[in-house]
């Protein structure tokens, strides 16, 4: 009898090149314009249902994660999330690299508008090397799980001095089927104004790209910094899982 080892499960994307091509073919001109205008943009069906299901299935495989966080314990809300360990699953790694490549021009443009020196290499590997040299060596992509009554307080994902100004969340569950409630929420605080709130509707596989912390906004007196936060409203029933793709690593 021949014994064979069982390989580590990977999300069943048809091929790495297929996902890379899908990211490349997205309407980035529209997306970059909306990011500059509103601080966020969305893409429909970035991931297929099979890939969403495969990513959801990773949640119970503890060996794939470096840390589990109980949100209620830290007063972040209610629910749980887990940071993936290195090496990242191939699908997550491809998403992180390809999305970074397309978002890099926006990050550089925002830096110039805010009067900062250019600070983002055009490839993710170059940026992560900079993070690691600064002591930010722990990967930050994560899976988030919410059950009935859970929610995520408004927050910013800052893990050290180096911050890539954009991040991505991809909904892995089906609204009104796997869960109810649980809307993705963004707030923007402009100087001398009340906060603006955006509820971003998402379907399974949809991605939302949004500002991590701040973004430039042109006002009557020139450019100012709008402060951004994001969260998830209370889940009324079922279970909601999300993939979060953050580009800067953590200390």
C-alpha positions in Angstrom: 0.0 0.0 0.0 1.4 3.4 -1.0 1.0 6.2 1.5 0.7 9.8 0.3 0.7 13.0 2.3 -2.3 15.3 2.0 -1.3 18.7 0.6 -2.4 21.9 2.4 -5.8 23.0 1.1 -5.7 26.0 -1.2 -8.6 28.1 -2.4 -9.7 26.7 -5.8 -9.1 29.6 -8.1 -8.8 28.1 -11.6 -5.3 29.5 -12.1 -3.0 32.3 -10.8 -2.9 33.9 -14.2 -6.7 33.9 -14.4 -7.0 35.9 -11.2 -4.2 38.2 -12.2 -5.9 38.8 -15.5 -9.2 39.5 -13.8 -7.6 42.2 -11.6 -5.9 43.7 -14.6 -9.1 43.9 -16.6 -11.1 45.8 -13.9 -12.1 49.3 -14.8 -9.2 51.0 -13.0 -9.8 54.4 -14.6 -13.3 54.5 -13.0 -12.0 53.2 -9.8 -9.2 55.7 -9.4 -11.6 58.5 -10.2 -14.0 57.4 -7.5 -11.2 56.9 -5.0 -10.1 60.5 -5.5 -13.7 61.7 -5.4 -15.2 59.6 -2.5 -12.4 57.7 -0.8 -13.7 54.3 -1.9 -14.7 52.2 -4.9 -16.3 48.8 -5.4 -15.8 45.9 -7.9 -18.5 43.3 -8.5 -17.7 39.6 -8.4 -13.9 40.0 -8.0 -14.0 36.4 -6.6 -16.2 33.6 -7.9 -18.4 31.7 -5.5 -16.1 28.7 -5.5 -13.2 30.8 -4.4 -15.3 32.5 -1.7 -16.3 29.0 -0.4 -12.7 27.8 -0.4 -11.6 30.9 1.6 -14.4 30.5 4.1 -13.2 26.9 4.6 -9.8 28.1 5.7 -11.2 29.7 8.8 -11.2 26.5 10.8 -7.6 25.5 9.9 -5.7 27.0 12.8 -2.2 26.2 11.4 -2.8 28.8 8.6 -3.1 31.7 11.1 -0.7 33.6 13.3 -3.2 35.3 15.6 -6.8 35.2 16.6 -8.5 38.3 18.0 -11.8 38.4 20.0 -13.3 41.7 19.2 -15.4 42.0 22.3 -12.4 41.3 24.6 -10.6 44.4 23.1 -13.7 46.6 22.9 -13.5 46.5 19.0 -17.1 45.3 18.7 -18.3 41.7 18.7 -17.0 38.9 16.5 -13.7 37.4 15.7 -10.9 37.7 13.2 -7.7 35.8 12.4 -4.5 37.1 10.8 -3.1 34.7 8.2 0.5 33.5 8.7 3.2 33.5 6.1 3.3 32.1 3.6 -0.1 33.4 2.6 -2.5 31.1 0.6 -1.7 31.6 -3.1 -5.1 33.2 -3.9 -4.6 35.8 -1.1 -1.0 36.5 -2.2 -2.0 37.0 -5.8 -4.7 39.4 -4.8 -2.4 41.3 -2.5 0.3 41.7 -5.1 -2.0 42.5 -8.1 -4.2 44.9 -6.3 -1.2 46.7 -4.8 0.2 47.2 -8.3 -3.0 48.9 -9.5 -3.5 51.0 -6.4 0.1 52.2 -6.2 -0.6 55.2 -8.6 -3.4 56.4 -6.3 -1.2 56.1 -3.2 1.6 58.1 -4.9 -0.9 60.7 -6.1 -2.3 61.2 -2.7 1.2 61.5 -1.2 2.1 64.2 -3.7 -1.2 66.1 -3.1 -0.6 66.0 0.6 3.0 67.4 0.1 4.8 64.1 1.1 7.8 62.7 -0.6 7.1 59.6 -2.9 7.3 56.6 -0.6 5.6 53.6 -2.3 7.6 51.3 -4.6 5.5 50.2 -7.6 5.6 46.5 -6.5 4.4 44.9 -3.3 7.7 43.1 -2.6 9.5 46.4 -2.6 7.0 48.0 -0.2 7.1 45.0 2.2 10.9 45.1 2.2 10.6 48.7 3.4 8.0 47.6 6.1 10.3 44.8 7.3 13.3 47.1 7.5 11.2 49.3 9.8 10.3 46.3 12.0 6.9 45.7 10.5 7.4 42.0 9.7 4.0 40.3 10.5 1.5 39.7 7.6 -1.8 41.5 8.0 -4.3 39.9 5.5 -7.1 38.4 7.7 -10.4 36.6 7.7 -13.2 38.1 9.8 -16.2 36.2 11.1 -19.4 37.6 12.5 -22.4 35.8 13.9 -25.9 37.1 15.0 -25.5 40.2 17.1 -21.9 40.8 16.1 -20.6 44.1 14.7 -17.3 46.0 14.1 -16.8 49.4 15.6 -15.5 52.2 13.4 -11.8 52.0 13.2 -8.6 52.4 11.2 -6.1 49.5 10.5 -2.8 51.1 11.6 0.0 48.7 12.6 3.1 50.8 12.7 4.7 53.9 11.3 4.4 52.7 7.6 0.9 52.8 6.3 -0.2 52.1 2.7 -3.2 54.5 2.4 -5.7 52.0 0.8 -7.0 48.5 1.7 -9.5 46.0 0.3 -12.4 44.0 1.9 -14.0 41.1 -0.1 -17.3 39.7 1.1 -17.2 35.9 1.1 -20.8 35.2 2.3 -24.2 35.7 0.6 -26.3 38.6 2.0 -29.9 37.6 2.7 -29.0 34.0 2.4 -26.0 33.3 4.7 -26.7 36.4 6.9 -28.8 39.5 7.3 -27.7 42.9 8.4 -24.0 43.4 8.5 -23.6 46.3 6.1 -20.2 47.7 5.4 -20.0 51.3 6.7 -17.5 54.2 6.0 -17.3 57.5 7.7 -15.4 60.6 6.6 -14.6 63.5 8.9 -13.8 66.8 7.1 -12.5 69.9 9.0 -15.3 72.0 10.6 -18.0 69.6 9.3 -20.1 66.8 10.6 -19.1 63.3 9.7 -20.3 61.9 6.4 -21.6 58.3 6.5 -21.6 55.9 3.5 -23.3 52.4 3.6 -21.7 50.3 0.8 -23.8 47.5 -0.5 -21.9 44.3 -1.3 -22.8 40.9 -2.7 -20.8 37.7 -2.4 -17.4 38.1 -4.1 -17.6 41.9 -4.3 -14.7 44.0 -3.2 -14.6 47.4 -1.7 -11.4 49.5 -1.9 -11.2 52.3 0.7 -8.9 54.7 2.5 -7.3 53.3 5.6 -6.9 56.5 7.6 -6.9 59.8 5.6 -7.2 61.1 2.1 -6.7 64.4 0.4 -9.8 66.5 -0.4 -9.8 69.8 -2.4 -11.6 72.5 -0.5 -12.2 76.2 -1.0 -9.0 77.0 0.9 -6.9 74.3 -0.7 -6.2 70.7 0.1 -7.0 69.2 3.5 -7.0 65.8 5.1 -10.2 63.9 5.4 -10.1 61.3 8.2 -11.7 58.0 7.3 -12.9 55.1 9.4 -14.8 51.9 8.5 -16.8 49.2 10.3 -19.7 46.7 9.9 -23.2 47.2 11.3 -24.8 44.6 13.5 -25.5 41.1 12.1 -29.2 40.3 12.5 -28.9 36.6 11.8 -26.6 34.0 10.2 -22.8 34.2 9.7 -20.8 36.7 7.7 -17.2 36.1 6.6 -14.9 38.6 4.9 -11.4 38.6 3.6 -9.4 41.8 4.5 -6.4 42.6 2.3 -4.1 45.2 4.0 -0.9 46.0 2.3 1.4 47.2 5.1 2.7 44.6 7.5 2.5 44.9 11.3 5.1 45.4 14.0 
